[in-house]
Amino acid sequence: MKKTIIYILFLIFGCASLHAQFERSVVIYFDKNSSELDLDLRDNDHSLRLILDSLNVFNSDSVYKIKSITFSGAASPDGSRAYNNRLAERRARSVFKYIADYAPLPDSIQAVQSLGRDWSGLIHLAQDDPNLPHRDYVMELLNTIATGADGSLGGVDPLQRLMRVNDGEVYKYMLDNLFPLLRATYLNISYEKISKSDYDVWASRMRSLEDIVFVPVEQPVDTTPAEPVDTVVPEPQPEPQPVETVAEAQDSLLCRPFYMAIKSNMLFDAAMTPNAGIEFYLGAGFSLSANWQYAWWKRDKSAFYWRTYGGDVEARYWFGKAAKEKPLTGHHVGLYGQLFTYDFEFGGKGLLAPKWSWAAGASYG
């Protein structure tokens, strides 16, 4: 009986230890009054790549199970409540659309919400800012506003109350230093992981438990009166500190999103010069491309020759609205170098490059 009880308890707690809840969160920032995703703003590009890398791992590895992915749009308090509610929702959907284009997920685990005026976020920022003027009074006011759920206080908009503190000194400080950090979307992934190594250890212990023999032992009864003991009050323990849920060592194994283009120059094609090119996206708007062309036509006696071959290498920088939404699209400028040789002759005098010719220049497209 004792063996059965221990076996059941070990099975319960052993199975529970195999499933651990983890989270990964990032903040995507926006410009004032904008819901357009800007990958060059603050750490947006790095943060989104981090999330996409995580999703690639979770979707491809059977030991990961995504529980939920939440997009919470937020706005700074400046502006009306109605406007900021709409703006915050658009910011959340902007990030949602970007992620959905590269990592489609079931609707059942997605949530898009608007935080509107992010008073809670402002409280956290104010708490961490030792330079905030009139800090104690402002913290009390912000907590009063937050508990009022962004409602009016005595018929006065909370923003107006904040703007009046010390003739606007506090509001101006927040407008310059704290509000830009509230124009954001908070993206959170919650997932469950079952470690294979944990499973192997657990399974090994399950097997070894079968070999344990439990022998009941009679214990003598101690009739000595118990000595009175003082009551010990446990000292309060510090709250556990948050830790990064995905180890840095794991990040080096994550797959980064990969973009490339295979292309052909249609003007060369029209001139009966077969060609092909390939372009790789390097990140941060930069790409590297290489192209090759080859034609070796010939018609004896009539002197029809059309011979050329060579290639070029080009470094490009992509910019503009389309380039921020999708790599290798939009406007680009570049620098290129080219090597080629040719023999053009239709009859009579022709053009010949017996050795390699070269060219270099700038491009726009």
N, C-alpha and C positions, 0 to 999 in steps of 0.2 A: 504493500500500500504506500509506504513512504517513498519507495522508488518511483511509483507511478505519479505521485504528487510532484516530486522534484522534476521529473521528466516533463510534466505538463507546464510547470512554472518556467523551466528553461526554454521550452518551446515557445511560450508566449513572449517572454522578454527577449529571446534570441531573435524571433521574427520581427519584433518591434524595432530592434536595433538595426535591422537591415534597411529600413526605410527612413531616410532623413530628408527633411524639408530644407530647401535652399532657396535663396533669392538673389537676383542680380538686378541692380537698379542703376539707371543713368538719368541725367538731366539734359534735355535738349533746349537750347536757348533761342530766343527770337528777338528781332529788333522791335522797337516801340511801334505800337499800332499795326503790327505785321503778323500774319500767320504763314508767310512764305518761308519754307525751310531753307536755311543758309548753312551749308556744310562748312564754310570758312569762318563762321562765327564761333568764338571761344573754342571749346573742344568738341563741337558737334560731330565732325567727321570721325574722330577717334571713338566717341561714345557710340555712334551708330554702328561702326565696324565691330565694336566689342559685342554689341547685342546680336548682330548678324552672325558673328563667329560662334557665339553661344548657341544660337538657334540651329546652326549647322550641326553642331555637336549633339544637341539634344534630339534632333530629328533623325540623325543617322545612327545613334547608339541606343541599343535596346535597354541599357541600364538607366536611361534618363526618361522621365515622363513629365511633360510640361503640365502643370496644374492650371495656370492662368497667366495671361499677359495683359497688363492694364496700362492704358494711356490716359493720364490725368492732365488736362490742359489747365493752365493758370495764367493770371494776369496781375499786374501791379495795381494797387488801389486807385491810382489816378485815372479818372474817367468815370462814367456812370456805371451803375451796377448792371443794367441791361446790356450795355455795349460790351462790358468786360466778360459777361457770361457767354455772349456769342463769340467774342474773340478767343476766349479760352477754349471753347469747343472746337473752333476752326484749327487752333494750334494742335490740339490732340489728334484731330483727324488728319492733319498734314503729316504728322509723324507716323500715324497708323498706315496711311497710304504708302509711305516710303517703305516701311517694313513689309507690308503685304505684297509689294511688287517683287520682293526678293525671297520672302519666306512665308508662303501662304500657310495659314493656320486655321483650324476649325473655328467656326463662329462661337461654339460653346465655351471656349476658353478665352475669348477676347472681350474686353470691356473698354469703352471709350467714355470718358466723363469730363465734365467741366467743373473746375473749382472756383471759377469766377475770380473775384478779388481774393487773392491768396493771403488772408490775414494771418493764418497759422504759419505760413512760410516766413512772413515778415517778422513774426515773434521770434522764430528761431534765429533769423539773421541778426535781429536786434540784440538777442542774448549773447551772441558770439562777437559783437562789435564793442570793444571797450571805448571807442572814441565817440560813441553816440551821445549827443548833447542831452542833458537832463534825463539821463538813462532811467533812473528809478521811476520818475513820474510817467515817462513814455511807456515803460513796460506795464505799469498798472493800467494805463489807458488802453493799450493794445489788448491786454487780457480781457478788459471789459468789453471791448469791441468784438473780440473773438467769441466770447460766451454769448453775445447778442446775435450770433449767426449772421453778421453783416447787416443787421437791421438798423433802423434809426434809433438814436439815443436821445430821448427827450424831444423827438421831432426833428433832430438835427442829423444829417448824414454823417456817418463816422469819419469820412474823409475830411469834412469841414472841421470836425473837432481836432483832427490831427494837424490840419493846416494852421490852426490858431495858436498852437503851442509856441510860446515865446516869439510871437510875431513872425511865424513861418520859418524860424531858424532850423527847427527839427525837420520840418517837411522838406526844406531845400536839401538838407544833408541826406535824407533818405532818397530823395529823387535822384541825386547824383550817385550815391554809393550802394543803395540797397534795392531800389526798384528794378534796375536792369537785371538783377538776379532772380526776380520773380516772374519775368516774362518768359515762360518756359512750359515744357511738357515733361512730366515725370513718367518715365517708362520703367515698369517693374515686371520682371519675370519670376514666377514662383514655380519651382519644379521639384520633383522627387527623384532621388537617386538610390539605386540598389547596387552597392559595390560588389564586384565579383570576388575580390579578395576577402571581404567580410563574409560573403556567402560561403566560400570555401572553408574559412575558419569555423563558421557556424555548423556546416555540414560535418566537419571532422569531429567537433565536439559532440554532435548528435550520435555519431557512430561510437565514439569512445564511451559515451554514457551507458551503452548497452552492456559494457564489460564490467561496470561497477557493481560490486556485491555489498549490500547494506546489511550490517550485523547489528541487531539491537543490543544495547548495553544498559544494564541496570545502573542507575545513578544513585549513590547514597543520599539520604535526605539529611540536610544540615538543619539541626534544631537550635543552633546558637542564635540568640536574639540579634536582630540586625541593629547595627549602630546607627544612630541618627546622622543624617548627612545634611549639609547645607544645600539649599537650593541654588543651583548655578544658572544664572541668566545668560544665555548665549549672546555674545557680542554681535551687533548687526554686521552683516557681511556686505561688502560693496557689490553694487549691481554689476552683472556681467557686461563687459564691454562688447560692442558689436564687432564682428570680425568679417573679413572679406569671405564671401561664401564660395568663391572659386579661386583656387590657389593660383599664384602667379606662374608656377611651373606648368600648370595646365594650359595657360594662355599661349605658351610657345607651341603647343600642339594643335591649336585651333586653326581651322582653314579660313584664310581671308577671302572675301569675295573676289572673283577673278573675271576680268573683262578683256576681250580681244575682238578684233574685226578682221575678216578676210575680204579682200576687195579687188577690184579691177578698174583700170583707167579706161573709160569708154571711148575717149578720143583716140588712144592707141589702138583699141579694138577696131574702131572704124577705119583706121589706117592699116589694117591687117597686120598688126604687131601684137601678138598674144602677150599678155602680161598678167601678173598677179602680185598682190601685196598682202602684208600682215601687219597689224598694229596692236600693241599691248598697252593697256592702261597701267600707269605706274602709281597713281594716287595723287591727291592734291591738285588735280587738273592737268597733270603732265602725262604724256604718252610717247612711245617710241615706235616708229614704223620703218619697214623695209620693203622695197619693191624691186621686181625683176622683170625685164622684158626680153623677148627672144623671137626673132624672125629670120629665116634663112631661105628665102625664095631664090630661085634661079631659073633662067631660060637661056640656054646656049644659043649662040649665033645671032639671036635677036637683041642680045645685050640687055635683057631685062633682069636686073639684079635688084633685090630689095633685102639687104642683109643688115641686121643690127642686133646687138645684144648689150646688156649692161643693167645697172641697177642704182638705187639710191637709198640713203638712210636719212631719216628726218626725225628731229625732236620737236614735239608740239606742246603748246599750252592751250587748253580749252577754257572758254569763259562765256559768260552770259547766263541767262535764266535756265535755258535748256541744259547747259553743261552742269549746272548745280543739281538738276533733277536726275540726270542719267549720264554716266560717263560716255565719252566719245561721241557726244552730240553737241550741237550749238556752234558757236564761232571758235576758230582756232587760228593761232599764228605759230610759225615754226621756222627753224633753220635746217637746211638740208645740204648734203654733199652727194655728188653723182659721178659715176664712172661709166663710160660706154665706148663702143666702137661701132663703125658703120661702113657700108659700101652701097651707095645709091647710084644706079645707072639704068637709064631707060633706052639707051642708044646714043652713041657719040660720047661726049664728055660727061663724066659722072663725078660724084663726091666720094672721097675715100679717107678713112682714118685708119691707117695701118697699125697705129699704136693706140693705146688707151687715151681717151680724152676725158677731161674732168670739168665739173662745174660746181658752183656753190652759190647759195642765195637764201633769200627769205621767202616765206609763203604766207598766204592768208586764205582761209576757206570758210 
